[in-house]
Amino acid sequence: MSEPLVIVGNGMAATRLVDELTTLVPGRYAIAVVGEEPSLAYNRVLLSSLLAREIDEDAVTLKKAEWWRDRGVTLVYGRRAVEIDTKAKAVRLRGGSKLNYSKLVLAIGSEAVRLPLPGADLPGVVTFRDKSDVEAILSRARTGARAVVIGGGLLGLEAAYGLMKAGAEVSVVHLMDRLMERQLDCEAAGLLKAALEERGIQVVLNAESEAVQGRRKVAGLRLKDGRNIPADLIVMAVGIRPNVRLARGADLSVNRGIVVGDDLATSDPDVYALGECAEHRGTCYGLVEPAYEQARTLARALAGKPASYEGSLLSTNLKVSGVNVFSAGDFLGAPGTEPIVLRDPGRKSYRKLVVNEDRLTGAVLVGDTADALWYLDLIRSGAPIGALREDLVFGRAFAEPQACAA
């Protein structure tokens, strides 16, 4: 008889876990997936494209209903899990129904942070986190509408791009001295800022938001230095916070996220967590690739195979508002490391590689990112680069011509 496995959370991490697990041990578990959002699991990375009307809703769906059915998975979406009883091994859903489990996985992600600004409850102040947010933004992002995005990180720039493509006049307000400070160095961020401004997006740095202006609806954003930015719509994209309410209510160990070990188990050995809600060795990852790596490890653990998650090398490889950017590892360069830099102003391209004792330890690219995955492989493997050093910054075609020819 199949063992009952309940997965709370119907997002990208949960979908990958089901894919991995049903491939490894088909039929071993009777899987039920509980999702709070009233739809099939979808790709959050594509929400900016959905906002920009470059794709439709079908394009963001990860797996069709038939895929889940073929794997024997019971989908319960549009229902919130409200309580975990670890003694009875049951999850209670809103409305009173219960799901019993032998193993429980929490893949409940995170929630958008909302700044507690005066006026933040006015109509026209939204976050950018899920499909309902996209719908709320599109209802106000008519051509010529003035939109202010608070936050110049990855999520904020994705929102800005979508708004710009939807026809809005967009300003990005960021607290820090450069955009995407967690992924880019100063020079790379400067190139990105220039590229955004060329596209008509205003960028305001070193700017602290003080209050949302307006009476019955949003009229603008006031900054602490006294400046006022007119707005019909304000999008808060200032970060995410791991969802830990369920875990805390079940007396599981919680710090910033739900604490897990190398096997992704929580303080209860029959309850696991992965993705944005999980905290592993003091780190909460807010990116997709670490969640997928955790899903592979957890699938092996649940299949009874040797499995250990050692942590993830953070990397970003994507197109931000039409500009290709990539970063990985120690791209800023710790003391004792050596930077190798290539600039091509004509192509608006920038490469910085960080070398430490004959190893590539970090990289940041803007514009031409064709060699991004090759650099990432070198960083991950720790392979010596002595033989490649002279041509490394020019890319794989120069540094490894024989491999490219093959």
C-alpha positions, 0 to 999 in steps of 0.5 A: 500500500502506498505511503501517504505523503502530503506536500503543502505548497503548489509552486515550483519547488513542489512541482520539481519534487513530485517530478523527481520523486515519482521518477525515482519511486513511482507508486511508493507514495500516495501524494496529495499537494495542497495549494492556497492559490486557486490554480495549477502550479505556475512559473513565477519567473515568467510573471513579468512577461505575463505582466508585459502581455508577452505571454498568456496564462497558459504559458506560465503553467508548469504542468497540465492537469493530466501530468499530475493525474498520470502520476496519481497525485491528488491536487487540492488547490484554492485551500489554505493549510491552517494547522499541522498536528505532528502528533496525529500526523495530520494537516487541517485545511481551511473549512475543517477537512484534514489530510493524514500523512506519513511524511509531510513536506512544507514548500510554502514559499514566501510572502512579499514584504510591504513597507509600513508607510503612511498611506500604504493601504490606499487603493493603487498600492500593490505588491508583485508576487503572484498572479493576483498581483499581476491582475491588480497591476494590469487593472491600473497599468493603462497607457500613460499611467504613472507607476512607481516601483519601490525596490531596485532588486530583481523583483522590482526591475521585473515589475518595472519592465512589465509595467513599461511594456504595458504602456505605463510611465515607470520610475524605480525608487531604490534605497541603495546606491546601485541596482541589484546590489546583491547580484551586480557590482557598481560598474555592472549596475551602472550599465544596467541603470543606463540601459533602463533609462534608455528604455524610458524607465526613470531610476532614483537611487539612494532614495528612502520612501516616506509616505504614499500620497493621496486621499481616496487613491494613490497620488504619489510617493514622498521621499525622505529628502522631500521629493515627490514622485507623482503616481497612479500606481505604486508597486512594492517590491522590496523583498520577500519573507519566508512563510513560517506560520504553519511551522511555528504553530507546529512547534518546529524549529524556526529562525528566519526560515524553517530550519532544516538539516542536510536531509531537508528534515525539520526538527520533526523527522517526518516533516521536511521543508524546501524552497524559499520557506526553508533555512539551511545552515543559516541561509534562506535562498530566494532563487529557483535553482537552490529550490530545485537542488533541494528537491533533487536531494529530498526526492532521494531521501524520501526514496530511501537513497543516500542524500545530502544537501550541502548548500547552493552556489548562488547565481543569477542568469536572466534578462532584466528589462531586456538586458542580459545579466549574469553573476555567480560566486564571489563576484565582488572579489574578497581580499586576496583575489584578483579581478580580470575585467573586459569592457566593450563600451560600443557593445555595452558589454562588461565582464569581470572575473574573480580569480583566487589561486588558479581558480575562478571564484566569481563572475559578473557579466552584462550584455553578452552572457553567452559564456555564463554557464561555462563560467558557472561550471568552472566556479562550481568545479573549482578546476584549475584555470592556469591553461585558460588564464590568458584567454579566459575573459574572452570566453570559451571559444578563445580559451577552449577552441578545441572543445567548441569545435567538437 
